[in-house]
Amino acid sequence: MRLGLYNAILHDRPLPEAIEVIAGVGLTGIEINTGGFLPPVHVPGMDDILASDTARDDYLGHFEGTGVAIAGLNCNGNPLHPNPAIGPKHAEDVRRSIRLAARLGQDRVVTMSGLPGGEPGARRTNWIVNAWNSAALDVLDHQWEIVTEFWRETDRFARDHGVKVALELHPQNVVFNCDSVHELIERTRATHVGVELDASHLFWQQMDPVAVVRHLGDLVFHAAAKDVRINPANAALNGVLDNGFRRLRPDESRTNLGGDEWANEWPKESAWDFVALGKGHDTAYWTEFLRALHEVDPGMLVNIEHEDTELGPVEGVAAAAEVLKAADRALADSPG
């Protein structure tokens, strides 16, 4: 398989140093952030690259001879956010990323389906978790109209540029599980919009990533390797919809998500945590994950995403890489 790293965890260093870290742990790909929730730190001259062949070639020169190649672009955000300071910018980031992918010889852009407000005129998002009442279905009807229009047009745009858009099945988005994937495709008849299979967000929803890959088949365009550890004592009391986040103060270090929205502090007594590969599921599990992806596409891009706060950036990437490479070797040794 083609194994790499999503670069956000290495945004604290310049691109050449990030490439050195990736090569040093034995990975061969870098998935590059190009907007959305995070700024495109490792593509500072994006507008120049889009306009100038010289700028494009200079940028691609960073990767020559390193053993690390670009392995897709990523602009995870909320392109359907009802706040005009957020949604339109993230939507434009998706379109720019598609154009940039075509310029760089890439054919995969990762993002999220998005989440609109719950009614016309809303300024905040509304994620319907359990639509047991009729009002919740009214919200979903409204949201699906927005989702369908945006992704039908974006599918055309991606098709015109020879790029496929892979949607992360992420909670707080309209598309977050298999049923919602099928509904999106049925509504839009999309041919160039599919799924980025990030196992982590399926684990904590109690879904099985291997089963999901085999169910969705060729709708899986791209994959992320990130693990989750369920903390049984806390999950037993608060379930996986644990909501004990703390609002960070303006004087604390915090990540802006667009407009005046910020990432909160993770619950201290969490029901579950993102962890490096192997700390939630063993190598044998990741071997089966790669096997399922290989059945869909032997050339699938599988990129580690590191969000384990118990490990430093390089330490965590190295630990995850060892597990993913071991799984890949095991797959090669037992192709059946």
N, C-alpha and C positions, 0 to 999 in steps of 0.2 A: 504494500500500500504506500501511498505518498503521505508522509508524516511531517507535520510542521507545527508552528506555534502562531497563535493570534498575538499580535505585537503589543497590545495595550499595556501589558504588565511591564514592558521595557520602554515605555514612553519617557522614563527618567534619564535616558541616555540617547545619544545621537544614533541615527540609523546604522552606520558602520559598526558601532559597538554592539548594537542589538543583533546584527547579523553574526558577529563573532560569538555571542552567547549561544545563538541557535545552532551554529555549526559545531560549537564546542560540546554540546550535549548530544550530538549525532542526529539532529533533525535536518531536513533538507528544504523546508518551505517556510515562508513567512506570510501570514494573512495580515494585510495592512489596513489599519483603521483609516477611513477617509471621510469621517464626519458623523453626524447624528449626535448621540449623547456626549461623545468625546471629540476633541479637535484632531485634525489629521496631522499629528506631530511629525510623523515620518514622511509626509508628502508636503513640505512647506511651499513648494512652487507649483501647486496643482493647476492654477490657472495658466501658468506658462506651459506646463506639460500638455494641457489640452489644446494650446494654440500653436506650439512650436515643436517641430520635429527634433531640433537640436536639444531643447530642454528635455524632451522625452528620452532621447538617446543618452543624454548625460545622466538622467535619473536611473535608467536601466543599467548604466555602467557601474553603479554601486554594487550590483549583484554579480558582475562578471568575475569568474575565478574564485568565488567564495564557497561554492558547493551549496548555496542557498538560493532558491528561486522564489519569486512571488507566487503565492498559493491562494489567490483570491483576494478580494477587497471586502471590507466590512464597514457598514455605516449604520449599525444598530441605533435606532431611535424611535420616535413616534411620529411618522409622517402624517398622521390623521389627528394629531392633538388639536383640540378646538381653540386653544390659546393662539392668537395670530403671531405671537412672538416665538412660538415653538413649532407648530405643525408645518407651516409653509417652508420654514428653513430646513427642517428634517426631510420634507418631501423633495426639496431641491437638492439636498445632499444625496438622496437616492438616485435622482436623475444624473447628477454630476458624476457619481460613482460609476454608473453604467457607462457613461461616455468615457470616463477615465479607464475603465477596464478594457474597453475596445481599443483605446490608444496604446495600452500597455500589453496588448496581446493576451489579455485575460478573458475568461468567459464565465466567471462566477462573482456575484455580488451578494453578500449576506446582509440582511436587515430583518426588521420585524414587520408584521402585518399592520400594526398600529391599533390605536384605541381612540375612537371619537368620544365626544360628550354624549350624555344620555338623551338629549333632546335639542331641538333647534335653539340656538342662542346660548348654549352652555359654554362655559369657559374652562371647566375642569372635566377630566376623563371620568368614566363610569364603567368599571369592569363587573359584568354580571357573572357571579360565581355559581349561583344556584337559582335558576329561573322557575321557581315553583309558583310564582304569582303572575297574573296577566300583565301587570305593569312592567315587570322585568322583560317579558317578551315584547312589549311595545318598545322598550329601549333597544333590544336586539334588532328589531325590525328597522328602526331608525339607523342604527350603526351599520347594519349590513348594506343598506343603500349606499352609504358613504364609502364603505370598504369596497363594494363591487365596482363602483364608478372609478375609484382611484386605481385599483389593481387591474381592471380591464385596460385602462389607458396605459399604465406602466408596463403591462405585458406587451402591448404593441411597441412601446418605446424600446424595451429590452430586445424584442425580436428584431427590430430594425437595426440594432447594434450588434447582433450576434452574441448576446449575453443572456445568461440565465440568472434569475434572482431567487435566492434561497432564503426562505423565511424561517427564522428561529421560532420553534414552538415554545413561546415564552408566556407565562401567565401575565395578566394585565395587558393582554392583546386579544383581539377578537379571534384570531387563529392561534390556538394553543394546544390542540389535540387532533386526533385523527378525524373525528367527525367534522370539525371546523375546517380542516384542510379540504376535505371532500366538498363541503359546502362552497368554499371559495372557488374551487376549480369548476364546479357545476354552474355557479353563477356567472363566472367570467369567461369560461371556456379557454382559460389560459394555457399556453403551450410553453411559456418561458418563465413561469413562476411556479416554484415548488418549495421544497423544505430543506432547511439546514438542520440536521439531526444532532442537536446538542443533548447528550444523554442526561446531563445533570438536572434539567428542569422537568424531565420525565420521571427521574427517580423520586423526587420529593412529592410529585403528584401520585406516587404509587403506580406509575405506568412502567412497562417493560420496554426499554429502548430496542432490544433485539426483535421483539414481537412487532414493534411499531415500524422498524425498517422493513421487515418482511411483509407487513400489511401494506405499507405505502409504495413499496417497490420503486419503480423508476420516477416517482415523484420526489425521491430523495436525491438532491443534487450535490450535497456538501455535508460535512460532518464536523462536530466539535467533540473533543475528548476532555470532559470535566466530570469529576466525581462528586458524590454527595454522601455524607454520613448522617444517618438518622440517629438522634440522641434519644434512646427509648424512654428514659424517665420523664424527660420534658415533653416528648411527643405524646406520651400516655395522658398527660394532663391538659395539653393545649392543642394537640393535633398538628397536622402539617400546615394548617392555615394560621399558625402562630403569628401574632401581630404585635409583638412587644418591641417595636423599633423606637429609638429615641431621636427626636428632632435635634440636629446639631445647631449650635449657635453660630452667628456670623463670625465670631472671633475664633472659631475652631476650624481646623482643616476640613473642608468638605468639597464634594464634587458637584458642580453645576450640571443640571440635566436639561437646561434650556430655560429661557425666561427667568422667572424667580422660583424655579423648582430645583431641589437639591436632594442628593442621596442622604438617607438617614443612617444612623448608627445601627449596626446589626444587633438583634436581641442578645443580651448577655447569657440568658438561660434559654438558648435556642432549641427548638424542636429538631432542627437539622442545620447542617453547615456544608458549604462548598469546601471540598478538600482535594488534595492532589490525588491523582489516579493511584489506586491501590489501598487507600485509607478508607474507602467505602465499599469497593468491590475489587476482588482479586484479579490477578492476571488472567486466570481462566475465563472470568466473565468478559474481560476486554478482548480476549481472543475471539469469543463468540460474537461480540459486537463487530469486530473487524470482519469476521466471516460473513455476517449478514450484509455488511456494506459491500464486501467484495462480490457477493452474489448479484448486487445491483449494478456495480461498476468497479471493475478491478483497478481502475485509475482514480478512484475516489480520493479527494483531498480530505484528510483527517487532521485537524489542527488542535493542539492542546490549548485550552484556555485556563490560565492560572488565577484562582481567586482564593487560595488557601491562606488565611491570615496567620496560621500557625507557622508558616514557612516563608522565608524571604523570597524575593523574585527569582533569583538564579537558583537557589536551593530548591525551591518548589518546582521550577521548570525542569531541573535535572532529575528530580525524583519522579515526576510524571513521565518524563521521556524514557526513563529506564523501564517503567511498566509497559508503556505503549510499544516500545521496541521489542520487549520480550514477548508481548502478545502477537506482534507481527511475525516474529521468528517462529512462534508456536503454530501460527496459521500456515506459514510456509512449509513447516515440517509435517503438518497433518491437513492437507488440502481438502480432504473429504469431511 
